[in-house]
């Protein structure tokens, strides 16, 4: 039994992926610009409501800092049998998805992601808690779908799961 477990680990070593910090810029650019404008404008003499503008900028900065920390703490761990999604700043949550439940894959990039060299991987699954699972902020040159697909096919064969389609 132990040799079978070691064989699986050698066949499919765990892969850990974290979103790029560039994804934060893609997601939060509509907040980053007003934050910078508010903090800068508050420092200029003669600007009406300078204190209010400054504090609005500070609040936006706090929100953005939290969102940055949240993004930096995200991990996608792909093992031989599961995808583990770990997220959270203060408290951590780990969501587990069995690879044999993955039905389809999609890779896409928004125009902002294309500029930053990023992509989003979408997995369509038979999982009740996450039927559509997005892995955001993945480097465009990292070809992870092939790796996931091999593991999905291996686990479906291992579990004796076959897909039938009507055509």
Secondary structure as UniProt FT lines:
FT   HELIX           2..11
FT   STRAND          15..17
FT   HELIX           21..42
FT   TURN            45..46
FT   TURN            48..49
FT   HELIX           50..73
FT   STRAND          75..78
FT   STRAND          82..87
FT   STRAND          93..98
FT   HELIX           99..101
FT   STRAND          102..108
FT   HELIX           111..116
FT   STRAND          118..125
FT   STRAND          132..139
FT   TURN            140..141
FT   HELIX           144..159
//
